[in-house]
């Protein structure tokens, strides 16, 4: 549906991107960034909340205070937009944040993660902006999988589509534009390398398969444990050493580089590698090895027809890591590198499309 918004030249778009220890806030007038702030949160303040989603009111208040102190005119704000969280599976697009969205994010219907706070904060902030509506764009649960990709060897368990939909699709579109082609006409493999790592098979504009980096599938990352030998994991579950909650944390937020080195920072490990740290070099190369294996698996998903491999995300700033991957996959297809991940700008462009009536808004 076209969502009716009264547009004027001075209309503002507020973009929210919550991360573990900070919330990034951007304000745009059309394509012009007029305010950007990385609001850091004290760990002691966050530890007061038993679950991530309970931080909604606290972070909302901090953001509103920051906007007021920087003279952002609340009446000119027409759109508040954020990344979507772990909702039920949806198609790619922009969604209105309604009561159902907020309810499912608060109840963690597909899991709890910092990404859930985006829609909750956006939905909460609407009350302070008299002329605004709240939206989420390309949630991590965008599901365009072929049905065959969901089948596992246990009928009780299906593979779920949880990946970096927002950045993967945006970068895929940028690449297509750079070669004067349409995204919907290309077959691409896109590897997003950030705190989590997901590799998607993009077939003619749809992501028909990917690894589910959030919950233990595919390469390990700075915080994810990645795929593990199932039997060993089951035995660890019943060892009596860990609670269910502790094991879930080990898999999703305390695995990967953090488990090996006690740091979430890929930049730190990259520095250790360049300084000759042998253990860091071995583990970092193992991560590159696993990313390359996953890229290779998507070559099969796309039946050997791949126009390009795209490597993106914050870890793509590591020339050492990227080189190790390229060495293994460059025979599959040409490789393009898009370092970093500007979710603030990507979301702002989505919000602008809604504001101008160029984007159909979907109902969850």
C-alpha positions in Angstrom: 0.0 0.0 0.0 1.1 3.6 -0.5 1.3 5.1 2.9 0.0 8.7 2.9 2.5 11.1 4.4 2.3 14.9 4.1 5.6 15.8 2.5 7.4 19.1 2.5 10.9 20.2 1.6 11.9 20.5 5.3 10.5 17.1 6.3 12.8 15.1 8.5 13.6 11.4 8.7 14.9 9.9 12.0 17.0 6.7 11.7 17.6 4.4 14.7 20.2 1.6 14.8 20.7 0.1 18.3 23.8 -1.9 19.0 25.0 -3.7 22.1 26.7 -0.8 23.9 25.4 2.2 21.9 22.6 3.5 19.8 23.3 5.2 16.5 20.9 8.0 15.5 20.8 9.9 12.3 18.5 12.7 11.1 18.1 13.4 7.4 16.4 16.1 5.4 15.9 14.4 2.1 19.3 12.9 1.3 21.1 15.4 3.5 22.4 14.2 6.8 21.8 17.0 9.3 22.5 15.1 12.6 24.4 12.0 13.5 25.3 10.7 17.0 26.6 7.5 18.4 25.1 7.5 21.9 27.1 5.3 24.2 25.4 3.5 27.1 27.0 2.5 30.4 27.1 -1.2 30.9 25.9 -0.7 34.5 22.7 1.0 33.1 22.1 -1.8 30.7 22.6 -4.6 33.2 19.6 -3.4 35.1 17.4 -5.0 32.5 16.7 -8.7 32.6 16.3 -8.9 28.8 17.4 -6.7 25.9 13.8 -5.7 24.9 13.3 -4.2 28.3 15.8 -1.5 27.4 13.2 0.2 25.0 12.0 2.9 27.3 15.5 3.7 28.6 17.0 4.0 25.1 14.0 6.0 23.8 14.4 8.6 26.6 18.1 8.9 25.9 17.5 9.5 22.2 14.7 12.0 22.7 16.9 13.9 25.1 19.8 14.0 22.6 17.5 15.2 19.8 16.0 18.0 22.0 19.5 19.2 23.0 20.5 19.4 19.4 17.4 21.5 18.4 15.8 18.9 16.2 12.3 20.1 15.4 10.0 17.3 16.4 7.1 18.6 14.4 9.0 18.3 11.1 9.8 14.6 11.7 7.6 12.5 9.3 9.4 9.2 9.4 11.1 7.1 12.1 12.8 4.1 10.6 15.0 1.3 11.9 16.2 -2.2 11.2 13.7 -4.9 11.8 14.2 -7.6 14.4 13.4 -11.3 14.9 9.8 -11.2 13.8 7.9 -14.0 12.0 9.1 -14.5 8.4 8.3 -11.6 6.0 8.9 -10.6 2.4 11.5 -8.0 1.6 10.3 -4.4 2.1 9.2 -1.6 4.5 6.7 -2.4 7.2 4.6 -0.1 9.4 5.4 -0.6 13.1 2.0 -1.5 14.5 0.9 -3.2 17.7 1.5 -6.6 16.3 5.1 -5.8 15.4 5.8 -4.4 18.8 4.1 -7.4 20.5 6.2 -9.9 18.6 9.4 -8.1 19.1 8.8 -7.7 22.8 7.9 -11.4 23.1 11.0 -12.5 21.2 9.0 -14.8 18.9 12.1 -15.9 17.0 14.7 -15.1 19.6 16.1 -12.2 21.6 18.8 -10.0 20.0 19.8 -6.3 20.0 18.2 -5.9 16.6 14.7 -6.3 18.2 15.2 -2.9 19.9 15.0 -1.0 16.6 11.3 -1.5 15.9 10.5 -1.2 19.6 12.3 2.1 20.0 10.8 3.5 16.7 7.4 2.5 17.8 7.9 4.1 21.2 9.2 7.4 19.8 6.1 8.0 17.7 4.3 9.4 20.7 6.7 12.3 20.8 6.5 13.2 17.1 3.0 14.4 16.3 3.4 14.1 12.5 5.4 10.9 12.2 5.0 7.3 11.5 7.3 4.4 12.5 8.7 1.8 10.1 11.2 -1.0 9.8 12.9 -2.0 6.6 14.2 -5.4 5.4 14.1 -7.2 8.7 16.7 -9.9 9.4 13.8 -12.4 8.9 13.2 -11.6 5.2 12.2 -15.0 3.8 12.5 -15.7 0.1 13.9 -19.2 0.5 13.1 -22.0 -1.9 11.1 -24.5 0.0 13.8 -27.2 -0.5 16.3 -25.0 1.4 14.2 -25.3 4.6 14.3 -29.1 4.8 16.6 -30.8 7.4 17.1 -34.4 8.4 14.8 -33.9 11.4 11.1 -33.2 10.6 10.9 -31.2 13.9 13.5 -28.7 12.7 13.4 -26.5 9.6 16.1 -24.1 8.5 15.0 -20.5 9.0 15.9 -17.4 7.0 17.7 -15.1 9.3 20.4 -13.0 7.7 21.6 -9.4 7.0 18.8 -8.7 4.6 19.1 -4.9 4.8 22.7 -4.6 3.9 22.9 -7.6 1.6 20.1 -6.3 -0.6 21.3 -2.7 -0.6 24.8 -3.7 -1.6 23.5 -6.1 -4.3 21.5 -3.2 -5.7 24.5 -0.9 -5.7 26.6 -3.5 -7.5 23.9 -4.0 -10.1 23.7 -0.3 -10.7 27.5 0.0 -11.0 27.4 -2.3 -14.0 24.2 -0.8 -15.5 22.1 -3.8 -14.8 19.0 -4.6 -12.7 19.4 -6.5 -9.4 16.5 -8.8 -10.5 18.5 -9.9 -13.6 21.6 -11.1 -11.7 22.7 -14.1 -9.7 25.0 -13.0 -6.9 26.6 -14.4 -3.8 26.8 -11.7 -1.1 28.9 -12.3 2.1 28.2 -9.8 4.9 31.0 -9.9 7.4 30.2 -8.1 10.6 29.6 -9.1 14.2 27.7 -12.0 12.6 28.5 -13.4 9.2 25.9 -14.4 6.6 26.3 -15.5 3.0 23.3 -15.2 0.7 22.5 -16.7 -2.7 20.7 -13.9 -4.6 18.8 -15.4 -7.6 17.2 -12.8 -9.8 16.3 -10.5 -6.9 15.4 -13.1 -4.3 17.7 -14.6 -1.6 16.8 -18.2 -2.0 19.3 -19.5 0.6 21.8 -18.3 3.2 23.4 -19.5 6.3 21.6 -18.6 9.5 24.4 -16.9 11.3 22.4 -15.8 14.3 21.7 -19.3 15.8 24.7 -21.4 14.8 24.9 -22.1 11.1 27.8 -21.3 8.7 31.2 -19.7 9.5 32.1 -18.5 13.0 32.4 -14.8 13.4 33.5 -12.3 16.0 30.7 -13.4 18.3 28.9 -16.4 16.7 30.2 -20.0 17.1 29.0 -21.0 13.7 28.3 -24.6 12.7 29.4 -27.1 15.3 29.6 -30.9 15.4 26.1 -31.8 16.5 26.9 -34.7 18.7 29.6 -32.8 20.6 27.2 -29.9 21.1 24.5 -32.2 22.4 27.0 -33.8 24.8 28.0 -30.3 26.0 24.4 -29.5 26.6 24.0 -32.4 29.0 27.4 -32.1 30.6 26.0 -30.2 33.5 28.5 -27.4 33.1 26.1 -24.9 31.5 22.5 -23.7 31.7 20.4 -23.4 28.5 20.8 -19.7 28.7 24.6 -19.9 29.1 24.9 -22.2 26.1 22.7 -20.0 23.9 25.0 -17.1 24.8 28.1 -19.2 24.0 26.7 -20.0 20.5 25.3 -16.6 19.6 27.1 -13.8 21.5 30.2 -15.3 23.2 31.5 -17.6 20.5 33.9 -17.1 17.6 36.7 -14.7 18.0 35.4 -13.7 21.5 35.6 -17.3 22.7 39.2 -17.6 21.4 40.6 -14.2 22.4 38.2 -12.4 24.7 37.5 -9.6 22.3 34.6 -8.8 19.9 36.9 -6.7 17.7 37.9 -8.1 14.3 40.1 -5.0 14.0 42.0 -6.1 17.1 42.5 -9.6 15.7 43.6 -8.1 12.3 46.2 -6.0 14.2 47.5 -9.1 16.0 47.8 -10.9 12.7 49.8 -8.1 11.0 52.1 -8.1 14.1 52.8 -11.8 13.7 50.6 -13.4 16.3 50.6 -17.1 15.2 47.4 -18.1 17.1 45.5 -15.1 15.9 46.7 -15.8 12.3 45.5 -19.4 12.5 42.0 -18.6 13.9 41.5 -15.6 11.6 42.5 -17.7 8.6 40.1 -20.5 9.8 37.3 -17.9 9.7 38.3 -16.9 6.2 38.3 -20.6 5.3 34.8 -21.2 6.6 33.5 -18.1 4.9 35.0 -19.3 1.6 33.4 -22.8 2.1 30.0 -21.1 2.6 30.5 -19.0 -0.5 31.3 -22.2 -2.4 28.1 -23.8 -1.2 26.0 -21.0 -2.6 27.7 -21.5 -6.0 26.0 -24.9 -6.0 22.6 -23.4 -4.8 22.8 -21.1 -7.9 23.6 -24.1 -10.1 26.9 -22.7 -11.1 25.6 -19.5 -12.7 27.1 -16.6 -10.6 27.6 -13.1 -12.0 29.6 -11.9 -9.1 30.7 -12.5 -5.5 30.3 -9.5 -3.2 32.1 -9.1 0.1 30.8 -6.5 2.4 30.5 -5.5 6.1 32.9 -4.0 8.7 35.3 -7.0 8.4 35.7 -6.3 4.7 38.0 -3.5 5.9 40.6 -6.2 6.8 42.6 -6.5 3.6 44.3 -9.6 5.0 41.0 -11.4 5.7 39.6 -10.4 2.3 42.7 -11.5 0.5 42.5 -15.0 2.1 38.9 -15.3 1.0 39.5 -14.0 -2.6 42.3 -16.5 -3.1 39.9 -19.3 -2.5 36.8 -18.1 -4.4 37.9 -15.9 -7.3 37.7 -18.8 -9.7 33.9 -19.0 -9.1 33.1 -15.5 -10.3 34.5 -11.9 -10.2 34.8 -10.5 -6.7 33.8 -7.0 -5.7 34.5 -5.5 -2.2 32.3 -3.1 -0.4 33.9 -2.4 3.0 31.7 -1.3 5.9 28.0 -1.2 6.4 26.2 2.1 6.5 22.8 1.0 7.8 22.0 4.6 8.8 22.2 5.8 5.2 20.5 2.7 3.8 17.6 3.1 6.2 17.3 6.8 5.4 17.0 6.1 1.7 14.2 3.6 2.5 12.5 6.2 4.6 12.8 8.8 1.8 11.2 6.4 -0.6 8.3 6.0 1.7 8.1 9.8 2.2 8.0 10.4 -1.6 5.5 7.6 -2.2 8.0 5.5 -4.1 7.9 2.5 -1.7 4.9 0.4 -1.0 4.5 0.0 2.8 3.6 -3.5 3.8 1.5 -4.6 6.8 3.1 -7.2 9.1 
